[in-house]
């Protein structure tokens, strides 16, 4: 098949899904544009701040994107392009879109609180506490991982004698410099738009032009060369400040401007794919039900459940529910904006996942033989090669650097958002039923303090990133999809209690629970086998085996409690 045909068909299918299925969901759930949102009824100038739809779309999309829709499809390509494309399209429209839209809508109708609060109202207090603890620990892992990714894209390379290798470090130094310029630019943008009432359209044009200027300066002037450890500490200080700063100062404007990097990246990708219109037949349509290719040296295992765990952000990701019910819900200006931001944002990610699939297909030989396997390098390499064929070698070099920069920028955005979300979770954990954060006292008052909650989160997250987060990172995929299953369950229960149609959640939530449980069982079996055989790292295998058991127990408990709420109530009303 031609890659351009695949891309155009996919975009058409996603657009049809958005128009018809998204509209149907809005009607069934009772989305009401006349109903005041928490951004207005609870406005505090810090977390609850109304945002114009394009600005909030920029924040939401920048936060959920990261490297997920790039990494997942490229890694899952070992099963062939057909299963990847099918899951991205079906998953995005009927699983991820429903999940993201539902989580945002449920949070907006619950004073902008997290999915944990929705669970408390629908299922019970114990279920809420279990979910929040699990979500908080998952977010700590996200902070550790994304902090490490950002520091690695900024760090200097050292020679054997301890001196800095300036030639090898130039690209990272450029990325760091551009990122610093970007933060300063975002603060200025927020000041003029929110405090000087500068027109958004004019400010956007100026902002995009200044982004290009910042990139040009950063590529040619980058005097800062620091170690990985130093950048990790700097990242910690940055997110410590950024996650308690009023959203209009940094989060809204930075994410809004960052989104133009991603839009630009996607436009370049579409130009490359349609202009070059390569065949994707070099990549097998289907390789089988088991990953025997293993280009990285490690097999993903069986197509079920590996495909559905590996492809997260491109089809469905639990992290999205935390963003939607964490920061986005507190800034939603009008309920009519929920569908384009949450459902539409998910489907744009699905389109990006298809683009990633086209990129790996273009350099399939290098990927399959293990020459180029790092997903960001595969993505940038494949797309820049297409553009190079159209516009010459110079275009290939420049676009490769720009694509890597865009991915790095979104990792930094996700890092900031994940820290703020973790702070929300930590604070909510200490608030008893029927009280607000302002009404608690004693130790609860101490731990609900936003500065204390943020400090604890940052110290734990950065410390984990500088030590051994890689030991438990292999479980992140299953943990993230378990978050998705539980969010689906929570919104389903809430809609049912509210007397609204929730049947569209049945298949997605059951399927994602089965995927998660199967993945965890296979991981547990693998780690126990390795421990008994004395192979691999015994400490890492033990930790992963124990955490697999914990996640299994958590999933079963919450599934049983949620199932009783959803189907027990239905039976009682029958």
N, C-alpha and C positions, 0 to 999 in steps of 0.2 A: 504493500500500500504506500501511497505517497504521503509524506509527513504533512504537507499543506492540507491535503484532503482530510486527514485525521484531525488536525487542529480546527479547521473550519466546521466540520461536522460536530465536533465536541462543543465548540462555542455555541453553535446553534441549539444543540440539545440542552445545554446549561441555561441558555436564555429562555427557551420554552419552559423549562422547569421553574425558573424564577417567576415568569409571568403567570403561569397557570397554577402550579402547585403552591407557590408562595402566596399568591392571592387567595387561594382556597384556605390555606392555613390561617391567614389573617381573619377571614370571615368566620371560620369555625371557632377561633379563640376569642373573638370579640374585640379585636384591636380598635381602640376608640380615639381618634385624633382630638376630640374635644376634652378628653380627660387629662387633668394636670399630672405631669410626671414628677418624680421625686427631685429632679434637678431644680424644679421651681418651688415645690412645697417644702423642701428641706434645704434649700440653697444656703451654703455656709461660706462660700468664697474659697474653700480649700479643696474638698473632695466633691461636693455637690455643686456643680457649676454648669448651667445650660450651655451647650455647644451647638453651633450651626452644623447641619447634617454633613456637609463636605469635610468640616474639621474633625467631627467625631468619627466619620468614616475613615479618615486618615489615621487617627489614633487606633481605632479598633483593628483595622487591616494591618497596620504596622506591627501591632502587638501580637496578633495571632499568627502572622506569617513566619517571621524568623527564617530558619533554614529548613523547616519541616516539609513544606510542599516540594522542596528540591531534593532533600536527602531520601525521603521515603520512596518515591517512585523509582529513583535511580537504583536504590538498593534492591527493591522488589523486582526490578527488571530481569533478574535471573530466572524468573518464571515465564518470561515472554511478554510481549507488549499487549496482547489481547486481555489477559486477566487483569493487568494493571489498569488499562484504559476502562474496562468494564467496571471495576470496583470504584475508580475515581468518579465516574459519571453517575453510577447508581448510588454509591455512597454519598457523594456530595449532595445530590438532590433529595434523596429519601432518608438519609441518616444524618450526615453532618449539618445540612441546612436546617432540618427539623430540630436537631440538638441545639444549635447556636441560637436560632430564632426563639425557641422555647425557653432557653435559659435566660435570655435577655428579657423576654416578656414577663416571665414569672418573677424575676427580680424587680422589674419596674413596678409590678403590682404588689410587691412586698417591700416598699420603701427603699428600694435600691440595695437591699441586703443580699448576701451571698446565697448560693444554693444550699448552704448549711441551714440557713434560717427557713428556706422553703421546705427543707426536709423536716425541720422541727415542727412546723405548722401542719404538715401533711402526714408525717410518719411517727415522729416522736423525738423527745429530747435526747435519749441515748443514741439514736441514729444520727442526730445532728452532731453530737460530740465526736462520734466515731468518724464521720465524714470530714469534719473540720480538721481533726488531728491528721488524718490521712492526706487531705489536700495540702495542709501546711507543710508536712514532711516532703511531699512531692514538689512543692514550690521551692523548698530549700534546695532540693536536688537541681531544679531548673536554674536557680540563682548560681549554684556552684558550677554547673556545666556551661551556662552562657557567659558567666564571668571568666571562666577558663578559655572559652572560645575567643572572646574579645581580647583578652590579654595575649593570647597566642597570635592574633592578627596584628597586634601592636608591637610585640616584643622585638628586641634587637637580637641578632645572631652573633655569637662570640667565637673567636678563633681559639685554638688549643692553648695559646699563651695568655688567654684571658682578655685580649683586646677585641674591640667591636669590629665585626666584619661589615663595614659600611655599605659595600656593594650588595651583599646579600640581605642587608637590613633595610635598604632604601624603600622597597615596596611597603613594608610594614610601617615604617616611619611616616610615609605619605598617608596611609590609611589613618594612623593616629592623629596626624595634624589636621586632616580634613574633618575628622570626627569632632575635634576640639572646636574648629571653626563653626561646625554645624550647630553645636550646642549654644555658642554665643549668638549665632544668627537666629536660632529659635527663640531665645530670650528676648531679643530685640523685636522679633515678629510679634510675640505675645504682648509685649509692652505697647506697641503702637496699635495693634488691633483691639486689645481689650481695655487699654487705659487712655488711648488717644482717639479711639473710634475710627481708625483708618479703615477705608473700604477694603473688604476681604479680597475682592477681585484684583484690585490694583496691588495690594500687599502681596498677594500670591505671585503675581507676575514678577514683582521686584524680588521676592524671596527665591523664586526658581532661578532667576538670573544670577543672584548672589551665590546660590548653591554652585552654579557652574564656575563662578569666579573663585569660590573657595576651593573647588576641586582643582582648578588650574594652578592656584597658588600652592596648594598642598602637594601636588605632584612635582613641583619645581623647587619648593622650599620646605624642608622637613628636618629641622635641627634637633629634634628630641629623639634620643636613642636610649631606651630604658629596658631593664630586664623584665622577665615574666612576673617575678614576685613583686616588683615595684608597681607594675601595671595592675596587678591584682589588688594591691592596697589602694591604688588610685581609684580603681573601679568601685571598691568598697566605700570610699569616701564619697564618690559621686552619687551612688545609689542611696547612700544614707541621707544625703541632702535632697536629692531629686524626689524621693518617695514620700517626703513630708512637705515638700513645697507645694503651694496651691497649683492645681492642675493648669490654670491659665498661664502661668509663668513659663513652664517648661514642657510638661507632658502633652498638652493639647497642641501647641505650635510645633514642637519638635516632631511629633508623630505625624502631624499633618504635612509638614514639609518633607519628612522622610518618605511618605507615601508616594511622592512624585518621583523619588528614585526608583521605587518598585514599578510604578506605572511606566516610567521611561525604560526600565529594564525589560518589561513585558512588551512594550511597543517595538524595541529593538529586536526582541526575540521573534515576534510575529513577522517583522520585515525580513529577518533572516530566513525563517522557515518557509514563508510564502515565496520570497524572492528566489531562494535556492531550491525550493520544493524537492528535497531529496527523497529517495525511497527509504523506507524503514525495514525493507526486507532483509537487510544484513542482520537485524535482530530477529531471532525466532519468534513466531507468533505465540507459540506455547512450547515450553521446554519440558514439561512434565509436572507431576505432583510433588516432586522433591527437588530441592536445590542441589544439584550435583556439580554445577559450574563453580560456585564459591570463588569469585575473582579475588576476594580479600584474603582468602585462605581459611575462612570460617563459613560453614554452610548455614543458611537460614533455616534449614530443616524442611518440613512439609508445608505445602502451599496453604493448607489450613492447619493452624491459624496464622502462620507467619505473614502471609500477604496482608491480612487485616490488622495486624499489629504494627508491621513495618510502615505501611502507608497510613499515616495518622492525619496530619494536617490537610493533606490533599483530598481526604474523604470524610473523616470524622476524628476529632481530637478532644479529649477531656479538658485540655488546657483552655480551649475556646470558651467553655462554660464558665470557667473562673474569670476570664477577662470580661465576658458579657455581663455576668452578674456581679462583677467587682467594680471596675472603673467605668465601663461603658454605660451601665444602667444609671449611674449617678450623674451622667452628663447628657442623657437623652433629652432633647428639647421637646419632642413630640412623639407620641406613640406611632404615628405614621412613618417615622424614620426608622423604626425597628426592623422592618422587612428589608429595605435596601442595605442597611448597615450590617445586620446579623446574617440574614439568609443570603443576601447579595454578596457580602464579604466572603462567605464560605464558598460560594460558587466561583468567585474570582480566584480563590486559592485552588480550586479544582482545575481551572484553566491553566494556572501556573504549573500544576502537577503534570498536565498533558504536555506543556512546553518542555518540562524536564525530561519527560519520556522521549520526546523528539530529539532532545540534545544527546541523550545517552545512545539512542539509535544511530545517530550520525557518526559517532566514534566508537561503535560497538566493538570493533576488533581490538582496539586499545583497552577497552573496559574488560572484555571477556578474557583476554590473556593476562590481566593484572597489571598492565602498564600504567593505566590511569584509572584509579578506583575511588579516590576521595571525591564524594558527591559534588562539592562546590567546584572542584577542578574539572570534573566531568561536565557539569552544567556550563561553566564559563568556557571551557575548551570547545565543547560541541557548538554552542551558539556563536562564539567568536569566529570559529572556523567557517561557519555558514556566511557570516557577514564579511569575512575576509575574502571568500570566494566572490562575493558581490562587489566589494569596494576596495579590495587590495589588502596587502599584508599590514599596512599601517593601521587600517581600521580594525583588523584582528587583534593587534597588540593593545590598542586603546580600549576596545570594548571588553577584552578579557579583564583588564584592570578595573574597569568600571563595574563589571558584573561582580567581581570579588568584593569590591568596595560596598556595593549595594547589599550583599549578603551580610557583610560585617556590620553595616549600619542597622540592619533589622535585628541582629543578635543583641546589639546594645539597647535597642528599643525594648525588646522582649525582656531583657535583664531588668531594666527600670520598672516596667509594668509588673513583672513577677514579684519584685520586692514589695511594691505597694500592695499587691494582692495578698501576699503573705502577711503583711502588717494587718490588713483587714481581718484575715482569718484568725490571727493570733488574738486580736482585740475581741472578736466575737466569741472566742472560746471562753472568755472570763466573764461574760455577761449572762446572768441567770435569766430564766424565763420571766417575762413581764416587766423587766427593767431595761433602762437604756444605759449607755456608757456614762452618762452624766450622773446617774443615780447610784452607782456602785461606790463602795468605800473600802478602806483597808488595802489588803494585797491586791484585790481585784482592781481597785483604782490605780494602783501602781502599774499593773501589767496591761491595763487598757490605755495607758498614756501612749499617744502615737509615737513619741520620741523613744520611749523605752522599748515598745514593741518593735520599732524599726531597728534600733540598735541591736537587740537580741537577734533579729532575723539576719541582719547584715554580717554580724560576727560569726554566726553559725554557718551561713551560706558561703562566705569567703574562706573561712577556715576549712570547710569541706572541700572547696575548690582547690585549695593549696595542698591538700593532703591526699585523701583516698576516695574521692567521689567515684572514680572509675570502677571501683570494686562493686558498687551497687548500680551503676549506670545501665548494665545490661537488662535490668528489670524495669527500667523507666518506660519502655514501650508498653508492657503489660499494665503497669500502674496507670499510665496515661489513658489507656483504653478502658480500664476499670473506672476511672473518673468519668469517662463519657457514658458508660453504662449506668452508673449511679445517678448522673445528672439527668439522663433520659427517664430513669425510674422516678426521680424526685418530681420532675415537671409533669410526668404522667399522673402521679398521685395527686399533685396539686390541682391539675385541671379536672380530674375526676371529682375531687372534693368540692370544686367550684361549680360542678354540674355542666362542664363543657366537654366537647368531644376530645377524647384522648386516645382513640384507637390507633391513630397514626404512629403512636409510640410503641405499640406492642411488639411488632417484629424487630425494629431497631434495638430496643433495650434487651430483649431476650437473646437476639443474635450476638450483641456485644458482650453480654454476660457469658455466653457459651464460649466465645472467642477468648475472652480473658481467662476463664477457668481452665480451658484446654491448654492455653499457653503456659499458665502457671504450673499446671500438673506436669507438662513436658519438661519445663525447667527444673522442677523438683526432682523428677526422675533422672534427668541428666546429671544434676549435681550430686545426688545420692550415689549414682553409679560411679561417678568420678571419685568420690570420697572413699568408697569401698575398694576401688581399684588402686587408690593411692596416686592418681594422676592429677596434674594441674596444681593450682595453688589451693592448698587445703583451707586456708583462712577465707579466701574469696568464695570458694565453693560452699563453705559452711554458712557464711553470711547470706549468700543468695538463696540457699536452701531454706534457712530460717525465715527470711523475708517472704519467700514464696508461700510458706505455710501461713504466715500472718495475713498476707493479702488474700489468700484463699478463704480463710476464716472470716475476714472482714466482708468479702464479697457475698458469702453465703448468708451471713447474719443480716446484712442490709437488704439482700434480695428477698429473704423470707419476710422481713418486716414490711418491705415495700409491697411485696406480692399480697400480703394479707390486707394491707390498706387499699390497694387498687381493686383486687378481685373479691375480697371479703365484703367491701362496701357495695360493690355491684351486686353480689349475691343477696345481700341484705335488702337491697332496694328492689330486687326482682319480684 
